[in-house]
Amino acid sequence: MICSLFHVKSHLNRSLLPLVGLLIASIGLPALAQPGFDSYHFDSPLQHYTGDVDALYNADPKAFYATYLPKLTIPLRRDDYFGVWNYRNHNDSWPWSGDHFIPYDNDSDKRTYRFSSGSGHDATDWLVSFRNWGANEVINPFPNGAVVKVTSAHDSGPDVPDTWSLGNTLELTCYLDGDATNSNFNNRFRISFAHLKQHSIVVSVGDFVVPGQVLAQVGNSGATSLDVTHIHTRYHYKGKRLDPFNGYWNKDLSEPLLFDQGWVESKTNFVYRENLKHLTLNDAFYVEMPNQSWNTYTFKAFHEIEHIRIGDGNGGIEPGLDILDNPNLSNLRRSTYTFTDNDGSNWTVHEVRFRWYQDAHASVLNKEIEFLIETPNGDLSNRVFVKVVD
């Protein structure tokens, strides 16, 4: 608990300074992958198998996925990552229900969809901020060691939503035995991205790409909406589309395709009509900041900011704590302005900005701390994450 860590009382005082000092402006450090992913290496284990690959797969598809497919990170920069639209309930939250459209974590605002049937969606929608539209980068989510080639690319379509298409798309193929000349169907694990920005793809068909390499930008093409700006991501093997999250409701996997599903879920925001209430810090959802430095930080939301709260790490907030009550904040100011999105819709943005000298305690270095805003009527926003680094 943050309270016990910093011995915080019912009011903000100097004992909270190590925590409050975490909030600063982004310094532009790379934020491409989740912790530990850079050291994970995929050695193309299928290259060591000399038998019939189809027979191996058909004997136990779950075991095949777990053994021969690489683990993946999210296909977005960490600071752009907001969450998953219509997150699928992978846990047995209501085992007595039988309704596979049940809400995630029993929260009716955390909407879900049936992955393999029912909704017809069959993909994962990774969300970003539409206020940063045109600046959210799609990255290669495959790990070190994976042999990955661009096998399809199309970005000539306009950034105008329709009701029937995927818009601009890009496909990556990972060759499971490490040999890109082996184009056998059972050697290709593919990931496709849709709704990309027009003319934003910076790789070409035939290019080999490295982990974290920028591929394109998230756009607004195809059957999408700026309200939920996202990349529609499909994971394919042998003609089957896979849900990368493991859990009770996913009958295809025995373990996640993701490198660390728990980490991804812990950084995923669940707020109804996400962008209507979304909070950003320095125009991002994740900020790394230098220690021993004066820093400026700006909170922006589509609702009035009554309080700035500290997350408790379990989906709630630390009671009684409000960053804005701290008398040591410098140059605190509030402002309101109108933001016009790419569709011509106007949004009212509420902004709180202040400066603080970062002097973080060693106990919080390189640890992510959650912050939320509370509106005048008591609603909480999504979370933003801050990590202090020396």
Stockholm file with secondary structure:
# STOCKHOLM 1.0

chainA/1-390         MICSLFHVKSHLNRSLLPLVGLLIASIGLPALAQPGFDSYHFDSPLQHYTGDVDALYNADPKAFYATYLPKLTIPLRRDDYFGVWNYRNHNDSWPWSGDHFIPYDNDSDKRTYRFSSGSGHDATDWLVSFRNWGANEVINPFPNGAVVKVTSAHDSGPDVPDTWSLGNTLELTCYLDGDATNSNFNNRFRISFAHLKQHSIVVSVGDFVVPGQVLAQVGNSGATSLDVTHIHTRYHYKGKRLDPFNGYWNKDLSEPLLFDQGWVESKTNFVYRENLKHLTLNDAFYVEMPNQSWNTYTFKAFHEIEHIRIGDGNGGIEPGLDILDNPNLSNLRRSTYTFTDNDGSNWTVHEVRFRWYQDAHASVLNKEIEFLIETPNGDLSNRVFVKVVD
#=GR chainA/1-390 SS CHHHHHTCCSSCCGGGHHHHTTCCCCCCCCCCSCTTGGGCBCCCGGGGCCSCHHHHHHHCHHHHHHHHSCCBCCSBCGGGCCEEETCCCCSCSCTTTCCTTCCGGGCTTSCCCCTTTTSSCCSEEEECCGGGTTCCEEECCCCBTCCEEEEEEECCSCSCBCSSCCCEEEEEEEETTSCTTCCCGGGEEEEEEEEECTTCCCSCTTCBCCTTCEEEEBCCCBSCCGGGCEEEEEEEETTEEECSSCSTTCCSCSSCSBTTHHHHHHTCCCCSSGGGSCCEETTBSEEEEESSEEEEEEEEESSCCCEEEEBCSSSSBCTTCCGGGCTTCEEEEEEEEEEECTTSCEEEEEEEEEEEEECCCGGGBTCEEEEEEECTTSCBCCCEEEEEEC
#=GC SS_cons         CHHHHHTCCSSCCGGGHHHHTTCCCCCCCCCCSCTTGGGCBCCCGGGGCCSCHHHHHHHCHHHHHHHHSCCBCCSBCGGGCCEEETCCCCSCSCTTTCCTTCCGGGCTTSCCCCTTTTSSCCSEEEECCGGGTTCCEEECCCCBTCCEEEEEEECCSCSCBCSSCCCEEEEEEEETTSCTTCCCGGGEEEEEEEEECTTCCCSCTTCBCCTTCEEEEBCCCBSCCGGGCEEEEEEEETTEEECSSCSTTCCSCSSCSBTTHHHHHHTCCCCSSGGGSCCEETTBSEEEEESSEEEEEEEEESSCCCEEEEBCSSSSBCTTCCGGGCTTCEEEEEEEEEEECTTSCEEEEEEEEEEEEECCCGGGBTCEEEEEEECTTSCBCCCEEEEEEC
//
